[in-house]
Amino acid sequence: MLFKLIGTKSNKSAIVARIRVTAGDLTQFNEVRSGSSYLSQNDLRLHFGLGQKTRIDTVEISWPSGKKEVYKDLSTDLIYTIVEDRGITQREPLGLLERSPTACVRQRISD
């Protein structure tokens, strides 16, 4: 599952926003980061691998502005776009990633 965060009171890219995901006995944390090296850019979406789990019990977002948001009972097979103070604005199936141009390039390289 992926989360794309968009700040409104915080910076638009939500840099340093933190997410805590709880699914059963599993808890994971992640933070939005920008570039990690000279002339590079990380994917600003946050990825969580939850194995065989199909539901997330709780998603807690701490925005750079200090605001906190909590979402409950979410599916694990989606890309969520969350806008600060507006909530979940878009849900896309993770399967779209497999049809992306870069996925096709990776497939050709590995063949």
N, C-alpha and C positions, 0 to 999 in steps of 0.2 A: 504494500500500500504506500501511496505517496501523498504528501501534503504540499500544496502550493499556498504560501501565505502572502497576503497583500496588506500592507499597513495603510491606515488612513491617518491616525494620530501619530503613529510611529512612522519610521521611514518606509517608503513604498515597497522596497524589497524585503522588508521585515528582517533585516540583518540583526543578529543576536536574539531573535525571538526563539523561545525554547518550547519544545513539545515533550510531554510525558505521555506515553501510551501504555495502558494496562489491559492485558487480555488474559484472564484467568490468573495463574500464578506467575506470569511473565510481565515484567515492566521494562520499558526501554525509554531512553532519553535521547534527544538530538537537538541541535541548535543550527539555525540558518547562518551560514558563513559565506563570505564572498571569496575572492581569489586566494589561492594558496601558494602561488609562485609568480615569478615575473611574467607579465602578459598572459595570465591565465584566468579562468573563471570557473568556479565550481557550479554545479547544478544547484540552484537555489531551492529546489524542491527537497523535502525531507523524506527519505525512504526508510521504511520499517519492515523488516522481514520477520514474520510471525509463524513461520512453519506451517503446520496443518490447521492452525486456528482460522476460523471463518468469521468470527465476530470480535470486536474490540469493546471491552467493557467501558473504558473511560479514556478520553483524550483531553489533556489539560494543556492549554496554551498560555504562556507568559509572554506578553508583547513587550517590546522595548519601552513603551509608554508607561508600563506598570500595570496595565489592565490584564486581567486574567479571564479566560473563557474555558468552559467545560462542555464537552459533547459526550453523549453516552450512546451505547449500543449501535456502533457503526460497523458496516461490512468491511472486510479486509481486502476485497478485490477491486477497489476503486482508487482513482486519483481525485482527491478532494481539493477544491479551491476554497479557501476561507479568507474572507475579508474582515479585517478588524472592525468590530462594532456592527457588522451585518450578518455574520455567520457564514454557513456553507452556502456558496453561491453557485457551485457547479460540481457535478459528479461525473467522472468519465471512467469507462471500464479500463482496467489495466491492460487488457488485450491490445489496445491501440498502440502500446509501446512496441509490441512485437512487429507491427506493420510500419514502424517509423523508418525513414531512409537510412539512419545509422544502423538499425537492426539488420537491414538488407545488406549493408556493407559488411557487417560482422559475419553474417551468414556466408557470404561469398568468400571471405578470407578463410573461414574455417573449413570450407568444402575441399 
